[in-house]
Amino acid sequence: IDNNPLIRSSNYLIRSQEYNLEQAKSGLMPKIKAQIRGDRYDLTADKNYDISAGINFTYDIYTGGKRSSNIQSARSKLNESRYKQEIIYKQISLELEENINELNSSSKIVNAYNEAFQAYLENKESIKLQFDLNNASLLEILQSERDFLNSLELMIANQHLVVESKLKQLFLLDEINSYFEIDKQRE
């Protein structure tokens, strides 16, 4: 699940919000600024220059609650990001569980449709043989052909659903690129 793109993006968002919180907290510390400056007046003489150095300490004594408001805002955005990630994680877990259950039951359903397809195929052949012996009407042949085609259509549709479920499972686990042998470096 941790490889899912939605989970990864929420992890990046949480890291970003943590960084924003640290930035907001850095406003509680004084700012130190060091500066060295040199000026030369005459390039031909050796002693015609001035050098100055300085260190500045700045600290906002009163900001009208701006600092604590920024910290509180950053903290609430971080909590919101964590809650959103938890929701995404639960949704993906639920989808995975539903998909696994669907895959487990789908093999039984596909087998049932395969058996029905085989039965309709045998029925169609039997009625065709009876028609050749003048024991069945043309309408019965057409009905058996229709039943056979319907069972074929249902079997293919269910096989399609199984493949779709497998691909959804691969997508949710972020294994779809490796399944199709797609190189992630090209992205």
C-alpha positions in Angstrom: 0.0 0.0 0.0 2.9 2.4 0.8 3.8 2.3 -2.9 0.4 3.6 -4.0 0.8 7.1 -5.7 -1.8 8.7 -3.5 0.0 7.5 -0.3 3.3 8.7 -1.6 1.9 12.1 -2.5 0.4 12.4 0.9 3.7 11.5 2.4 5.3 14.3 0.5 2.6 16.7 1.5 3.1 15.8 5.2 6.9 16.4 4.8 6.2 19.8 3.3 3.8 20.7 6.2 6.4 19.5 8.7 8.9 21.8 7.0 6.4 24.7 7.1 5.9 24.1 10.8 9.7 24.2 11.4 9.9 27.4 9.4 7.1 28.9 11.5 8.9 27.9 14.7 12.1 29.4 13.5 10.5 32.8 14.0 10.9 32.2 17.8 14.6 32.4 17.5 16.6 35.6 17.0 18.1 36.3 13.6 21.9 36.7 13.4 23.4 38.5 10.4 27.1 38.7 10.0 28.6 41.1 7.4 32.2 41.9 6.3 32.8 44.7 3.9 35.8 46.2 2.3 36.4 49.3 0.1 39.5 50.2 -1.7 39.9 53.8 -2.8 43.2 53.8 -4.7 44.3 50.6 -6.5 47.9 51.8 -6.8 48.6 52.4 -3.1 48.7 49.6 -0.6 47.0 51.2 2.4 44.0 53.0 0.8 41.2 50.7 1.9 38.7 50.4 4.6 37.4 47.1 6.1 34.3 46.9 8.3 32.7 44.0 10.0 29.5 43.7 11.9 27.1 41.3 13.5 23.4 42.1 13.9 21.0 40.3 16.2 17.4 40.9 15.6 14.4 39.6 17.5 10.8 40.7 17.2 9.7 41.4 20.7 6.1 41.9 19.8 4.4 40.8 16.6 0.8 41.0 17.6 0.3 37.3 17.8 1.5 36.7 14.2 4.2 34.2 15.2 1.9 32.0 17.4 -0.8 32.3 14.7 1.6 31.1 12.0 2.8 28.2 14.2 -0.8 27.2 15.0 -1.8 27.5 11.4 1.2 25.3 10.3 0.4 22.8 13.0 -3.3 22.6 12.0 -2.3 22.1 8.3 0.1 19.3 9.3 -2.7 17.6 11.3 -5.1 18.0 8.4 -2.5 16.4 6.1 -2.1 13.5 8.4 -5.9 13.0 8.7 -6.2 13.1 4.9 -3.5 10.5 4.6 -5.2 8.3 7.1 -8.5 8.6 5.1 -6.7 7.8 1.9 -5.0 4.8 3.5 -8.3 3.5 4.8 -10.0 4.0 1.4 -7.2 2.1 -0.4 -7.2 -0.7 2.2 -11.0 -1.0 1.8 -10.7 -1.0 -2.0 -7.9 -3.7 -1.8 -10.0 -5.8 0.5 -13.1 -5.6 -1.8 -11.0 -6.3 -4.8 -9.4 -9.4 -3.2 -12.8 -10.7 -2.3 -14.0 -10.0 -5.8 -11.0 -11.8 -7.3 -11.5 -14.8 -5.0 -15.2 -15.1 -5.9 -14.7 -14.3 -9.6 -12.8 -17.6 -10.3 -15.8 -19.5 -9.2 -18.1 -17.4 -11.3 -15.9 -17.7 -14.4 -15.8 -21.5 -13.9 -19.7 -21.5 -13.7 -20.0 -19.5 -16.9 -17.4 -21.8 -18.6 -19.5 -24.8 -17.6 -22.7 -23.1 -18.8 -20.9 -22.3 -22.1 -19.9 -26.0 -22.5 -23.4 -27.1 -21.7 -24.9 -24.7 -24.3 -22.3 -25.9 -26.9 -23.3 -29.5 -26.3 -27.0 -28.6 -26.5 -26.4 -26.7 -29.7 -24.6 -29.7 -31.2 -27.3 -32.1 -30.0 -30.1 -30.0 -31.5 -28.2 -29.7 -34.8 -27.8 -33.5 -34.9 -31.5 -33.9 -34.2 -32.3 -31.4 -37.0 -30.2 -33.5 -39.4 -32.3 -36.5 -38.4 -35.6 -34.5 -38.8 -36.3 -34.6 -35.1 -35.9 -30.8 -34.4 -37.2 -27.7 -36.0 -35.3 -24.8 -37.4 -36.6 -22.6 -34.6 -35.0 -24.9 -32.0 -31.7 -24.6 -33.8 -31.9 -20.8 -33.8 -32.9 -20.8 -30.1 -30.0 -23.0 -29.2 -27.6 -20.8 -31.3 -29.0 -17.7 -29.5 -28.5 -19.4 -26.1 -25.0 -20.5 -27.0 -24.0 -16.9 -28.1 -25.6 -15.4 -25.0 -23.5 -17.8 -22.8 -20.4 -17.0 -24.8 -21.0 -13.2 -24.3 -21.5 -13.7 -20.5 -18.4 -15.8 -20.2 -16.3 -13.2 -22.0 -17.8 -10.3 -20.0 -17.0 -12.1 -16.7 -13.5 -12.9 -17.9 -13.1 -9.2 -18.7 -14.2 -8.3 -15.2 -11.6 -10.7 -13.7 -8.9 -9.1 -15.8 -10.1 -5.6 -14.8 -10.0 -6.6 -11.1 -6.5 -7.9 -11.4 -5.4 -4.7 -13.1 -7.1 -2.6 -10.4 -5.3 -4.7 -7.8 -2.0 -4.0 -9.5 -2.7 -0.3 -9.7 -3.7 0.0 -6.1 -0.4 -1.7 -5.1 1.6 0.3 -7.7 2.8 -2.8 -9.4 1.1 -2.1 -12.7 4.3 -0.6 -14.3 6.3 -3.7 -13.5 3.4 -5.9 -14.8 3.6 -4.2 -18.1 7.4 -3.9 -17.9 7.2 -0.1 -18.1 10.4 1.5 -17.0 9.7 4.2 -14.4 12.9 6.1 -15.4 11.1 7.2 -18.6 8.5 9.1 -16.6 
